[in-house]
Amino acid sequence: MNLPFFVAKKYFLSKKKRSFINFISIISMLGIALGLTSLIIILSVFNGLEDLNRQIFKAFDPDLKVTSTVKKGFYPSKDLIRKINKINGVAYTMEVYQDKALARSKDAQMIVVLKGVDSTFTQNVEMKKSLIEGKMAIYNGNRPVAYIGGGVYSVLDLNVEDYLSPLGILYPKNQKLNVLTPDDNINQVNVEVAGVFALEQQYDNYVYLPIATVEQLIDAPGKRTSLEISLKPGYDVNTVKKDIADILGENLQIKDRDEQNESLLKAIKIEKLFIFVALFFIIGIASFNIFYALSMLVIDKKDDIQTLSSIGATQSLVKSIFLAEGFVISLIGVCLGLVLGLGICFIQMQFGIISLGMQYATVDAYPVKIIPSDIIYSVLGIFLITFLASLLPATKAQKFMLNQKS
């Protein structure tokens, strides 16, 4: 065994006496262990939440989305849509108009996000997985029907395929306000509910209708807020995105799924970074215990240092012994932290002990995803902090030996 580590292990595991120095060393070890455990758990939860959001985005958002850069809506030509569909890798292109509207049923009403879609909407396999009642459809024969979020369904007290109590959608007309006859200011359609979906609360207030029905409401035939493009399996998103961007006209942009949800994903990453930094500050404070423990150990082991000096030990050897002592403390703490942190994460992944506590959620328990790079950076960071905390006491031991020789 390497001599500095052999001596350092003897100092840490010595049964000759359990002094205050040993107690501080154990406290330091436990501080590192708990800090690393917290880091692993919290970072894994943030990774899980990011993965969960990507899973939700996959069901709700398209692979690629074309929107206008200057206005809310635009009028895409049939030729453009045809060219997009001919690009290698494109499965289909869905025409969409999305806006807020008022939904009403019986004596209840609420503001909803109205999303007009074409017949390709029913090809969204991921969206079908979120169906909780009825069927995923926007037509019943030739009659338009609605596919709604769970929040709209519960707030408006609706029933699937209820002909007697349909869902009413109201949208303001694009005209000068008529104060004498208020009803003339509003377009309205009444549709029955075909099905209900549940993803997350942010999508609970969505109502899907045929694009032709929405065109009647907004009095703007052919107007779209986006073109939602789905790709065939196995095709690279960036390659297809570049090919589509080359044929888009002015004032049109294309975004992939991550870019469509850039703000949310960025917020998760920023929160994860701040948590990482905050916990490292805590571990840094805990490392002061290592500094004090080693400083007192240097004083306590003056006789040992003198003995080593007399038998020909070098200054670098003595310094290495106390650096190794700090490494042993951190190594045991890291091993304990890895066992606790990874163990708790695996238990949560297998059994879902801690629940999200949400009525409509894709998963019941807090999602957890372990990324090896997070663990590697955390462990390396702890070893670096420990080395810096051990450096000054080790240098003092080296100087003490130098004074002894002089």
RODO-2510 file (C-alpha; in nm, 4 decimals, decimal comma):
residues 406
     n   res          X          Y          Z
     1     m     0,0000     0,0000     0,0000
     2     n     0,1181     0,3572    -0,0657
     3     l     0,2861     0,4844     0,2548
     4     p     0,0989     0,8196     0,2866
     5     f    -0,2381     0,6432     0,2489
     6     f    -0,1330     0,3698     0,4919
     7     v    -0,0468     0,6276     0,7618
     8     a    -0,3582     0,8355     0,6826
     9     k    -0,5783     0,5272     0,7204
    10     k    -0,4166     0,4497     1,0561
    11     y    -0,4841     0,8032     1,1774
    12     f    -0,8499     0,7880     1,0699
    13     l    -0,9216     0,4354     1,1979
    14     s    -0,7010     0,4476     1,5041
    15     k    -0,8574     0,2650     1,8028
    16     k    -0,6007     0,3932     2,0475
    17     k    -0,8199     0,6929     2,1317
    18     r    -1,1357     0,8528     2,0022
    19     s    -1,0441     1,2155     2,0519
    20     f    -1,2244     1,5331     1,9504
    21     i    -1,0220     1,5248     1,6273
    22     n    -1,1727     1,1892     1,5339
    23     f    -1,5189     1,3244     1,6101
    24     i    -1,4687     1,6245     1,3793
    25     s    -1,3356     1,3927     1,1072
    26     i    -1,6504     1,1804     1,1299
    27     i    -1,8685     1,4935     1,1189
    28     s    -1,6781     1,6062     0,8085
    29     m    -1,7310     1,2676     0,6452
    30     l    -2,1047     1,2744     0,7219
    31     g    -2,1324     1,6317     0,5909
    32     i    -1,9797     1,5272     0,2585
    33     a    -2,2017     1,2172     0,2460
    34     l    -2,5225     1,4115     0,3079
    35     g    -2,4177     1,6853     0,0642
    36     l    -2,3494     1,4355    -0,2146
    37     t    -2,6719     1,2475    -0,1350
    38     s    -2,8697     1,5708    -0,1684
    39     l    -2,6917     1,6585    -0,4926
    40     i    -2,7637     1,3210    -0,6517
    41     i    -3,1305     1,3212    -0,5481
    42     i    -3,2105     1,6811    -0,6454
    43     l    -3,0221     1,6718    -0,9763
    44     s    -3,1869     1,3403    -1,0647
    45     v    -3,5311     1,4853    -0,9902
    46     f    -3,4601     1,7853    -1,2142
    47     n    -3,3428     1,5460    -1,4873
    48     g    -3,6635     1,3479    -1,4399
    49     l    -3,8788     1,6600    -1,4637
    50     e    -3,7002     1,7641    -1,7826
    51     d    -3,7572     1,4167    -1,9265
    52     l    -4,1235     1,4252    -1,8210
    53     n    -4,1739     1,7599    -1,9927
    54     r    -4,0135     1,6261    -2,3096
    55     q    -4,2521     1,3308    -2,2937
    56     i    -4,5480     1,5682    -2,2613
    57     f    -4,4139     1,7867    -2,5423
    58     k    -4,3904     1,4780    -2,7630
    59     a    -4,7640     1,4191    -2,7215
    60     f    -4,8718     1,7815    -2,7508
    61     d    -4,6162     1,9583    -2,9694
    62     p    -4,5111     1,8629    -3,3240
    63     d    -4,1603     1,7644    -3,4307
    64     l    -4,1356     2,0900    -3,6265
    65     k    -4,3525     2,4014    -3,6281
    66     v    -4,3734     2,6816    -3,8854
    67     t    -4,4951     3,0201    -3,7603
    68     s    -4,4886     3,3826    -3,8670
    69     t    -4,2196     3,6115    -3,7259
    70     v    -4,4171     3,9346    -3,7685
    71     k    -4,7856     3,8557    -3,7147
    72     k    -4,9976     3,6159    -3,5146
    73     g    -5,1429     3,4534    -3,8258
    74     f    -5,0485     3,4000    -4,1887
    75     y    -5,1963     3,2519    -4,5042
    76     p    -4,9868     2,9554    -4,6234
    77     s    -5,0331     2,8527    -4,9837
    78     k    -5,1336     2,5002    -5,0800
    79     d    -4,8183     2,4883    -5,2885
    80     l    -4,6004     2,5487    -4,9804
    81     i    -4,7767     2,2726    -4,7860
    82     r    -4,7381     2,0385    -5,0827
    83     k    -4,3636     2,1138    -5,1040
    84     i    -4,3203     2,0511    -4,7301
    85     n    -4,4979     1,7144    -4,7534
    86     k    -4,2692     1,6098    -5,0397
    87     i    -3,9530     1,6626    -4,8334
    88     n    -3,7834     1,3373    -4,7391
    89     g    -3,8740     1,2451    -4,3791
    90     v    -4,2003     1,4410    -4,3482
    91     a    -4,4976     1,2217    -4,2543
    92     y    -4,7680     1,4904    -4,2732
    93     t    -4,8317     1,8612    -4,2174
    94     m    -5,1232     1,9766    -4,0029
    95     e    -5,2768     2,3205    -4,0553
    96     v    -5,3558     2,4930    -3,7242
    97     y    -5,5301     2,8046    -3,6037
    98     q    -5,5009     2,8680    -3,2279
    99     d    -5,6532     3,1455    -3,0185
   100     k    -5,8442     3,2043    -2,6978
   101     a    -6,2244     3,1819    -2,6928
   102     l    -6,5127     3,1572    -2,4489
   103     a    -6,6575     2,8127    -2,3830
   104     r    -7,0051     2,7759    -2,2353
   105     s    -7,2290     2,4910    -2,1242
   106     k    -7,5468     2,5161    -1,9189
   107     d    -7,4797     2,7845    -1,6561
   108     a    -7,0996     2,7541    -1,6576
   109     q    -6,8411     2,9243    -1,8753
   110     m    -6,4627     2,9597    -1,8983
   111     i    -6,1854     3,0928    -2,1211
   112     v    -6,0318     2,8154    -2,3307
   113     v    -5,7515     2,7779    -2,5832
   114     l    -5,9252     2,7012    -2,9105
   115     k    -5,7185     2,4952    -3,1530
   116     g    -5,8498     2,4334    -3,5015
   117     v    -5,6877     2,1331    -3,6705
   118     d    -5,7313     1,9384    -3,9932
   119     s    -5,8039     1,5674    -4,0356
   120     t    -5,4374     1,4659    -3,9851
   121     f    -5,4848     1,5424    -3,6141
   122     t    -5,6148     1,1897    -3,5485
   123     q    -5,2790     1,0450    -3,6665
   124     n    -5,1081     1,1721    -3,3503
   125     v    -5,0419     0,8411    -3,1747
   126     e    -4,8885     1,0041    -2,8663
   127     m    -5,1963     1,2233    -2,8196
   128     k    -5,4193     0,9170    -2,8291
   129     k    -5,2376     0,7817    -2,5240
   130     s    -5,3726     1,0728    -2,3170
   131     l    -5,7382     0,9861    -2,3954
   132     i    -5,9359     0,9232    -2,0754
   133     e    -6,2934     0,9105    -2,2067
   134     g    -6,4733     0,8876    -2,5409
   135     k    -6,2665     0,8858    -2,8596
   136     m    -6,0088     1,1081    -3,0249
   137     a    -6,2042     1,2673    -3,3109
   138     i    -6,2993     1,6049    -3,4576
   139     y    -6,5761     1,4672    -3,6813
   140     n    -6,8641     1,2334    -3,6125
   141     g    -6,9588     1,1424    -3,9677
   142     n    -6,9858     1,4835    -4,1332
   143     r    -7,0738     1,6600    -3,8097
   144     p    -6,7944     1,8543    -3,6276
   145     v    -6,7240     1,7493    -3,2682
   146     a    -6,4822     1,8645    -2,9978
   147     y    -6,1867     1,6933    -2,8341
   148     i    -6,1303     1,8690    -2,5010
   149     g    -5,8983     1,8846    -2,2008
   150     g    -5,9920     1,7434    -1,8626
   151     g    -6,0238     2,0899    -1,7067
   152     v    -6,2878     2,2020    -1,9601
   153     y    -6,4698     1,8731    -1,9106
   154     s    -6,4949     1,9103    -1,5320
   155     v    -6,5503     2,2883    -1,5029
   156     l    -6,8307     2,2952    -1,7598
   157     d    -6,9802     1,9670    -1,6342
   158     l    -6,9870     1,8123    -1,9789
   159     n    -7,0667     1,4598    -2,0953
   160     v    -6,9285     1,2715    -2,3928
   161     e    -7,1712     1,2485    -2,6882
   162     d    -7,4333     1,4566    -2,5066
   163     y    -7,6624     1,5893    -2,7806
   164     l    -7,8871     1,7772    -2,5372
   165     s    -7,6130     1,9794    -2,3635
   166     p    -7,3472     2,0609    -2,6262
   167     l    -7,0368     2,2681    -2,5792
   168     g    -7,0773     2,6281    -2,6990
   169     i    -6,7753     2,8171    -2,8337
   170     l    -6,8009     3,1960    -2,8631
   171     y    -6,5546     3,4190    -3,0529
   172     p    -6,5742     3,7982    -3,1154
   173     k    -6,6462     3,9089    -3,4699
   174     n    -6,3864     4,1150    -3,6517
   175     q    -6,6089     4,4213    -3,6928
   176     k    -6,7047     4,7494    -3,5325
   177     l    -6,8748     4,6971    -3,1959
   178     n    -7,2559     4,7018    -3,2092
   179     v    -7,3797     4,8169    -2,8687
   180     l    -7,7487     4,7958    -2,9566
   181     t    -7,7490     4,4235    -3,0352
   182     p    -7,4596     4,2611    -2,8421
   183     d    -7,5301     3,9158    -2,9850
   184     d    -7,4326     4,0452    -3,3305
   185     n    -7,0781     4,0999    -3,2049
   186     i    -7,0149     3,7305    -3,1450
   187     n    -6,9864     3,4181    -3,3571
   188     q    -7,0932     3,0967    -3,1901
   189     v    -7,0898     2,7247    -3,2664
   190     n    -7,2357     2,4415    -3,0618
   191     v    -7,0692     2,1016    -3,0790
   192     e    -7,0943     1,7795    -2,8856
   193     v    -6,7911     1,6390    -2,7050
   194     a    -6,6316     1,3369    -2,8728
   195     g    -6,3516     1,2707    -2,6228
   196     v    -6,1522     1,3980    -2,3267
   197     f    -5,7742     1,3963    -2,2752
   198     a    -5,5516     1,4585    -1,9730
   199     l    -5,1836     1,5498    -1,9993
   200     e    -5,0930     1,8236    -1,7515
   201     q    -5,2748     2,1179    -1,5963
   202     q    -5,1324     2,3612    -1,8520
   203     y    -5,3266     2,1763    -2,1251
   204     d    -5,6516     2,1249    -1,9337
   205     n    -5,8203     2,4223    -2,1011
   206     y    -5,7606     2,3176    -2,4640
   207     v    -6,0462     2,2552    -2,7071
   208     y    -5,9771     2,0926    -3,0460
   209     l    -6,2180     2,1619    -3,3318
   210     p    -6,2044     2,1099    -3,7097
   211     i    -6,0166     2,3915    -3,8836
   212     a    -6,3213     2,4567    -4,1063
   213     t    -6,5388     2,5194    -3,7993
   214     v    -6,2789     2,7544    -3,6507
   215     e    -6,2623     2,9447    -3,9808
   216     q    -6,6341     3,0145    -3,9447
   217     l    -6,5794     3,1452    -3,5938
   218     i    -6,2927     3,3797    -3,6781
   219     d    -6,4310     3,4920    -4,0167
   220     a    -6,0900     3,4369    -4,1800
   221     p    -6,0825     3,1452    -4,4264
   222     g    -5,7322     3,0144    -4,4911
   223     k    -5,5722     3,1950    -4,1976
   224     r    -5,3342     2,9841    -3,9851
   225     t    -5,1230     3,0471    -3,6780
   226     s    -4,8899     2,7558    -3,7534
   227     l    -4,8104     2,4525    -3,9644
   228     e    -4,7319     2,1547    -3,7421
   229     i    -4,5057     1,8997    -3,9105
   230     s    -4,4692     1,5373    -3,7985
   231     l    -4,1728     1,3315    -3,9129
   232     k    -4,1373     0,9682    -4,0063
   233     p    -3,9502     0,7503    -3,7536
   234     g    -3,5734     0,7395    -3,7917
   235     y    -3,5244     1,0737    -3,9659
   236     d    -3,2968     1,3415    -3,8236
   237     v    -3,4943     1,6450    -3,7074
   238     n    -3,2176     1,8953    -3,7830
   239     t    -3,1716     1,7700    -4,1395
   240     v    -3,5438     1,7907    -4,2196
   241     k    -3,5662     2,1268    -4,0437
   242     k    -3,2911     2,2687    -4,2668
   243     d    -3,4596     2,1341    -4,5821
   244     i    -3,7917     2,2968    -4,4862
   245     a    -3,6262     2,6256    -4,3882
   246     d    -3,4818     2,6486    -4,7398
   247     i    -3,8289     2,6601    -4,8993
   248     l    -4,0020     2,8902    -4,6498
   249     g    -4,0836     3,2404    -4,7586
   250     e    -4,0014     3,5645    -4,5817
   251     n    -4,1316     3,6266    -4,2300
   252     l    -4,1697     3,2539    -4,1621
   253     q    -3,9638     3,0558    -3,9125
   254     i    -3,9352     2,6888    -3,8201
   255     k    -3,8664     2,5507    -3,4725
   256     d    -3,8039     2,2016    -3,3392
   257     r    -3,9745     2,0720    -3,0243
   258     d    -3,7079     2,2000    -2,7842
   259     e    -3,7126     2,5462    -2,9423
   260     q    -4,0922     2,5573    -2,9107
   261     n    -4,0519     2,5089    -2,5342
   262     e    -3,7218     2,6893    -2,4976
   263     s    -3,8219     2,9092    -2,2038
   264     l    -3,9429     2,6191    -1,9878
   265     l    -3,6415     2,3971    -2,0610
   266     k    -3,4074     2,6892    -1,9971
   267     a    -3,5805     2,7604    -1,6643
   268     i    -3,5334     2,3978    -1,5558
   269     k    -3,1625     2,4081    -1,6469
   270     i    -3,1116     2,7392    -1,4627
   271     e    -3,2859     2,6056    -1,1515
   272     k    -3,0736     2,2916    -1,1702
   273     l    -2,7559     2,5035    -1,1961
   274     f    -2,8502     2,7226    -0,8981
   275     i    -2,9326     2,4158    -0,6869
   276     f    -2,5992     2,2599    -0,7863
   277     v    -2,4084     2,5768    -0,6870
   278     a    -2,6040     2,6197    -0,3608
   279     l    -2,5416     2,2633    -0,2494
   280     f    -2,1737     2,2952    -0,3357
   281     f    -2,1541     2,5989    -0,1090
   282     i    -2,2983     2,3821     0,1676
   283     i    -2,0424     2,1103     0,0954
   284     g    -1,7744     2,3798     0,0951
   285     i    -1,8833     2,4919     0,4415
   286     a    -1,8757     2,1290     0,5573
   287     s    -1,5194     2,1029     0,4261
   288     f    -1,4104     2,3608     0,6854
   289     n    -1,4476     2,0765     0,9354
   290     i    -1,1818     1,8879     0,7386
   291     f    -0,9582     2,1950     0,7581
   292     y    -0,9967     2,2214     1,1367
   293     a    -0,9649     1,8452     1,1880
   294     l    -0,6399     1,8288     0,9906
   295     s    -0,5034     2,1452     1,1532
   296     m    -0,5564     1,9929     1,4989
   297     l    -0,4210     1,6602     1,3772
   298     v    -0,0969     1,8315     1,2712
   299     i    -0,0612     1,9739     1,6227
   300     d    -0,1532     1,6382     1,7803
   301     k     0,0962     1,4438     1,5661
   302     k     0,4013     1,6661     1,6167
   303     d     0,5863     1,3792     1,7788
   304     d     0,5081     1,1519     1,4837
   305     i     0,6305     1,4178     1,2418
   306     q     0,9506     1,4530     1,4423
   307     t     1,0004     1,0748     1,4389
   308     l     0,9461     1,0595     1,0632
   309     s     1,1965     1,3416     1,0211
   310     s     1,4569     1,1599     1,2263
   311     i     1,4331     0,8434     1,0179
   312     g     1,4808     1,0347     0,6949
   313     a     1,1281     1,1098     0,5752
   314     t     1,1081     1,3923     0,3235
   315     q     0,8930     1,7044     0,3561
   316     s     0,6837     1,5999     0,0575
   317     l     0,6098     1,2651     0,2275
   318     v     0,4771     1,4358     0,5402
   319     k     0,2686     1,6740     0,3291
   320     s     0,1311     1,3778     0,1312
   321     i     0,0262     1,2009     0,4530
   322     f    -0,2027     1,4849     0,5588
   323     l    -0,3338     1,5352     0,2059
   324     a    -0,4098     1,1629     0,2016
   325     e    -0,5874     1,1988     0,5384
   326     g    -0,8232     1,4559     0,3842
   327     f    -0,8710     1,2309     0,0809
   328     v    -0,9596     0,9323     0,3024
   329     i    -1,2240     1,1385     0,4849
   330     s    -1,3754     1,2599     0,1576
   331     l    -1,3509     0,9150    -0,0066
   332     i    -1,5502     0,7490     0,2720
   333     g    -1,8010     1,0350     0,2628
   334     v    -1,8334     1,0086    -0,1161
   335     c    -1,8858     0,6309    -0,1034
   336     l    -2,1520     0,6682     0,1657
   337     g    -2,3179     0,9537    -0,0288
   338     l    -2,3221     0,7483    -0,3492
   339     v    -2,4845     0,4528    -0,1745
   340     l    -2,7504     0,6706    -0,0093
   341     g    -2,8175     0,8972    -0,3087
   342     l    -2,8328     0,6266    -0,5738
   343     g    -3,0229     0,3946    -0,3399
   344     i    -3,2956     0,6520    -0,2723
   345     c    -3,3196     0,7340    -0,6454
   346     f    -3,3537     0,3671    -0,7432
   347     i    -3,6229     0,3143    -0,4773
   348     q    -3,8178     0,6137    -0,6120
   349     m    -3,7775     0,4876    -0,9700
   350     q    -3,9024     0,1397    -0,8798
   351     f    -4,1748     0,2133    -0,6255
   352     g    -4,2641     0,5839    -0,6693
   353     i    -4,2832     0,6467    -0,2938
   354     i    -4,3110     1,0284    -0,3188
   355     s    -4,6191     1,1282    -0,5180
   356     l    -4,6678     1,4405    -0,7291
   357     g    -5,0107     1,4921    -0,5733
   358     m    -5,1707     1,6102    -0,8996
   359     q    -5,5092     1,5000    -1,0292
   360     y    -5,4183     1,5017    -1,3973
   361     a    -5,0585     1,3940    -1,4468
   362     t    -4,8707     1,1717    -1,6874
   363     v    -4,6983     1,0022    -1,3933
   364     d    -4,8136     0,9621    -1,0326
   365     a    -4,4756     0,9936    -0,8588
   366     y    -4,1849     1,2365    -0,8877
   367     p    -3,9847     1,1349    -1,1954
   368     v    -3,6182     1,0514    -1,1409
   369     k    -3,3438     1,0135    -1,4007
   370     i    -2,9805     0,9465    -1,3091
   371     i    -2,7255     1,1011    -1,5455
   372     p    -2,3698     0,9697    -1,4891
   373     s    -2,2080     1,3026    -1,5817
   374     d    -2,3908     1,4769    -1,2934
   375     i    -2,2485     1,2246    -1,0483
   376     i    -1,8979     1,2450    -1,1952
   377     y    -1,8903     1,6260    -1,1773
   378     s    -2,0274     1,6194    -0,8221
   379     v    -1,7676     1,3701    -0,7025
   380     l    -1,4805     1,5517    -0,8757
   381     g    -1,6005     1,8802    -0,7264
   382     i    -1,6064     1,7302    -0,3764
   383     f    -1,2535     1,5926    -0,4164
   384     l    -1,1350     1,9339    -0,5376
   385     i    -1,2925     2,1127    -0,2393
   386     t    -1,1420     1,8534    -0,0031
   387     f    -0,7980     1,8950    -0,1595
   388     l    -0,8130     2,2731    -0,1151
   389     a    -0,9314     2,2321     0,2463
   390     s    -0,6451     1,9876     0,3172
   391     l    -0,3720     2,1854     0,1437
   392     l    -0,3061     2,4454     0,4138
   393     p    -0,2854     2,1977     0,7094
   394     a    -0,0593     1,9708     0,5015
   395     t     0,1654     2,2689     0,4219
   396     k     0,1798     2,3530     0,7938
   397     a     0,2936     1,9975     0,8701
   398     q     0,5634     2,0357     0,6050
   399     k     0,6807     2,3644     0,7587
   400     f     0,6796     2,2120     1,1075
   401     m     0,9104     1,9363     0,9831
   402     l     1,1365     2,1993     0,8208
   403     n     1,1592     2,3849     1,1526
   404     q     1,2482     2,0620     1,3285
   405     k     1,5389     2,0034     1,0931
   406     s     1,6669     2,3577     1,1294
***
